[in-house]
Amino acid sequence: MRNLLFLVTIALLLQSCGGKTSEKNVWTGKDTIPVKLIPIRSDTSVNQVDASGLLSTENEARLSFKTGGVIENVWVKEGDKVRAGQLLATLKSTEIAAQVQQVELGLEKAQRDYQRAYNLYRDSVATLEQLQNAKTGADIARQNLQQALFNQQYSKIYAPADGFIVKKLGNTGELASPGTPVLVMNAASASSKWILKLGLADHDWALVENGNKATVKIDAFPGKIFPAVVSKKSLAADPVSGSFQAELQVELGKEQAAIGMFGTATITASGSTPGFSIPYDALLEANGKKGFVFVTDDRRSVKKVEVTIVSISNTAAYISSGLEGHAFLVSSGSPYLNEQSVITAR
């Protein structure tokens, strides 16, 4: 009986060893990774430039006083809507009124001098030259009065058009210098045009031309897309940001926008670039104009190749070179791959 139990135990041990040996032979292959493949086809992709900026109007006015003086009142604050001809700010009138009165008195004296010279000339006491000099003095005094009255008129700031106050740079009691802006105003009348001011990188600036069409999305109007066109390109970089400014003229239709609203734009640049259009998610290790993707020709093994990026949109990347001669692109599952991976298409 003991011999029988011993033989049964030995048989079970041998069977167990044989099973492990067989199982080991089954897992000699590599694990396959499921991926999504798309065929690689050449495409004439349209260059697109994505940028963002702030909404403004075409006309901006930096309002100031003609003469210097102490600010008496600033009747508006930032963000206020104003009408054409509305009084916005005034200087204290004491000094400018005294100047006007002084010039008026000078004119009265010059007119008396001229009348006296005229009477003496008529009586053959004064010479013609003396009469002419007196007349010139009266004319100069009259012009001085016009100048003083003009300065007095521009000691008050009026709104040149309907619009909004963007910045308030001066306050009551401050000393304003001649020509120094006190208020910054943007015109926003029915005839004014809305623009989106963008900052572009060097490469994007070179692609964009005046007249290029664009679409604009504004956060204040979710789900709406507004047509636009490139209306202006700056020929110098901004000294602070280093970017190049461009302006888009935006058609807002019936929407009432406000100055300073944030918007994003997609500009369709001039010309086209032969190459390939691939999903944005297929890119690996993108750096500037260089990136990497995985490709396959036999749907089993993969290869990592370097590609040259022309431009990138929200959903796609436009490739100029690097995919030539390959059949399929790994569009999903790339982060889990290396060049020794075995794949299966989902």
Secondary structure, 3 states (H helix, E strand, C coil): CHHHHHHHHHHHHHHHHHHHHHHHHHCCCCCEEEEEEEECCEEEEEEEEEEEEEEEECCEEEECCCCCEEEEEECCCCCCEECCCCEEEEECHHHHHHHHHHHHHHHHHHHHHHHHHHHHHHCCCCCHHHHHHHHHHHHHHHHHHHHHHHHHHCCEEECCCCEEEEEECCCCCCEECCCCCCEEEEECCCCCCEEEEEEECHHHHHHCCCCCEEEEEECCCCCCCEEEEEEEEEEEECCCCCCEEEEEEECCCCCCCCCCCEEEEEEEEEEEEEEEEEEHHHCEEEECCEEEEEEECCCCECEEEEEEEEEECCCEEEEEECCCCCCEEEEECHHHCCCCCEEEEC
